Amino acid sequence: MVFDYLIVGAGLYGATFAYFATQKGKKCLVVDKRPFLGGNVYCQNIQGINVHKYGAHIFHTNDKKVWNFVNSFVEFNRYTNCPIANYKGQIFNLPFNMNTFYQMWGVTSPSEAQDIINKQRQEENIAKVENLEQQAISLVGKDIYTYLIKEYTEKQWGRSCKDLPAFIIKRLPVRFTYDNNYFNDSYQGIPIGGYNKLIHGLLNGIECKTQVDFFANKTELEQMAKKIIFTGKIDEYYDYCFGKLDYRSISFETEVLPMDNFQGNAVVNYTSLDQPFTRIIEHKHFEVENPCYNEKITVISKEYPTEWKEGMEPFYPVNDEKNSQLYAKYKELSKKEKNVLFGGRLGEYKYYDMDDVISKAMKDAEEEIR
């Protein structure tokens, strides 16, 4: 055994764990089946623009330790996430705030907005919140739910809002101030030069191999290290012995356009079903300090959610009751492993923000290597 740890997956969890293990004197081998490092935060440089190949990744956190840690590898800019929503040509500010309420109802004071939301909430007579639809209406009323949540969410998840758990919508902020900043976190930004700089900083000096399929080379790879850190799909690791967990995937349609500015914002959500994509990302707006920002070229990506099938990238775990029960069975199996640690969004079948992934990898490395 040449290595202390074989780390399967070169995304944020795997790269962070590898960094801390190496700092503690351990020898790591990182493998990834993709032809590049970084997992879903990988950025592709297209004519000078750092394109978020797997969707918009905006780093935000309240954890000063994590913020200082990532900034020790690459400087972050002061990008503030202020997405907008397009509902059949009508434009609304996100997250839901006084600008949204003015655009929806023409109200200008918090009390007017609260009165409308309270009235719509009472009209629905929701005694107990049992699904996403009821949660959304309880938060922002029927109008905003209908225009800005219902169809967008059903495109995103491929399921009726009545069949989705309420907790999904709790991530959305609702404010009675004129504040378009999506996140409440103290720290927010994009790495100047792209996320590749962060990943390469984490993995500097660590042996990494891309285009390596763990399952196709499982016997050989397992013999190379004392322990495995597995960040892939936990159900696949166990050969789907209890059945397959559900995931949502996304396909991307990326275009290079001969103009300096396509939509005037980095993120525009399309919330109605008459558009098959959920949003358009214009990547140059993430880095206004980029030397090519004012040049007459831009790159956009349309995002099309779909149910995951073999050969696709799994993006989001579907944390409904059926899948939660199925994951619990795999979790019990994983507890019996002495030489395998599961981590990350796929390994733990859990939606993680980037700062949470890094924090969890830090914690797991500290507990694992004493």
Sequence and secondary structure as in RCSB ss.txt:
>XXXX:A:sequence
MVFDYLIVGAGLYGATFAYFATQKGKKCLVVDKRPFLGGNVYCQNIQGINVHKYGAHIFHTNDKKVWNFVNSFVE
FNRYTNCPIANYKGQIFNLPFNMNTFYQMWGVTSPSEAQDIINKQRQEENIAKVENLEQQAISLVGKDIYTYLIK
EYTEKQWGRSCKDLPAFIIKRLPVRFTYDNNYFNDSYQGIPIGGYNKLIHGLLNGIECKTQVDFFANKTELEQMA
KKIIFTGKIDEYYDYCFGKLDYRSISFETEVLPMDNFQGNAVVNYTSLDQPFTRIIEHKHFEVENPCYNEKITVI
SKEYPTEWKEGMEPFYPVNDEKNSQLYAKYKELSKKEKNVLFGGRLGEYKYYDMDDVISKAMKDAEEEIR
>XXXX:A:secstr
  EEEEEE  SHHHHHHHHHHHHTT  EEEEESSSSSSGGG EEEETTEEEETTS   EEES HHHHHHHHTTS 
B       EEEETTEEEESSBSHHHHHHHH   SHHHHHHHHHHHHHHHT SS  SHHHHHHHHHHHHHIIIIII
HHHHHHHSS GGGS GGGGGGS B SSS   S   SEEE BTT THHHHHHHTTTSEEEES  TGGGHHHHHTTE
EEEEE S HHHHTTTTT    EEEEEEEEEEESSS SSSSSEEEE STTSSSSEEEEGGGG TTSTTTTSS EEE
EEEEEEE  TTS   EE  SHHHHHHHHHHHHHHHT SSEEE HHHHTT    HHHHHHHHHHHHHHH  
